[in-house]
Amino acid sequence: MYTCDKYVLKCILPTKRYVLLIIKYLIQYKMKKKSKKCSEAPTCSVDYAFRRIGGKYKGRILWALHENNMLRYGELGRNLSDITTKMLTQTLREMEKDNLINRKVYHQVPPKVEYSLSEIGKELIPFISYLKEWGDKKMGRS
C-alpha cells in the first residue's frame, strides 16, 4: 500500500489488486441481492387467478362496479368506506393493468374519470356472486 501526504491529510491508496477484489465483491453482492427476488411468473392457474383478483379490495370493487355498471372515483371511495385514497388508486391501477376494469377519462374541469367492468371483469362476476352467497350463508343472512 502507498501513503501520501497531501493537504496535511494522510490517505492510504490500495493497490490495483485490492481495487479489483473490492469491485468483484461488490458485483457478487449485487447479483446475490437480485437473485433473492420472488418470481413474477405464476406457478399455476390458481396462482395466476388469485394474483389478479386477490387482495382485500379487488373483489369488492368488481362487485360494486357490477351492481352500479359505472362508477366515478369518489363513488367507489364511498362504496368502500374503509379504503384509503392511496390504496384505492393503487388497486384501480392494478385492475386496469390486468384488464379487469375500463377507465374512461373526460378532459374537463374538474377532471372526471369513470370506471366500468371490462369483458374479463364480467367473466368473474358469477364466481364473486357464488362467494357472496357462501359468505351470506356463513354469516347467517340467508
C-alpha positions, 0 to 999 in steps of 0.5 A: 500500500502507498501513503501520501501526504497531501493537504496535511491529510494522510490517505492510504491508496490500495493497490490495483489488486485490492481495487479489483477484489473490492469491485468483484465483491461488490458485483457478487453482492449485487447479483446475490441481492437480485437473485433473492427476488420472488418470481413474477411468473405464476406457478399455476392457474390458481396462482395466476387467478388469485394474483389478479383478483386477490387482495382485500379490495379487488373483489369488492370493487368488481362487485360494486362496479357490477351492481352500479355498471359505472362508477366515478372515483369518489363513488367507489371511495364511498362504496368502500368506506374503509379504503384509503385514497392511496390504496384505492388508486393503487388497486384501480391501477392494478385492475386496469393493468390486468384488464379487469376494469375500463377507465374512461377519462373526460378532459374537463374541469374538474377532471372526471374519470369513470370506471366500468367492468371490462369483458374479463371483469364480467367473466368473474362476476358469477364466481364473486356472486357464488362467494357472496352467497357462501359468505351470506350463508356463513354469516347467517343472512340467508 
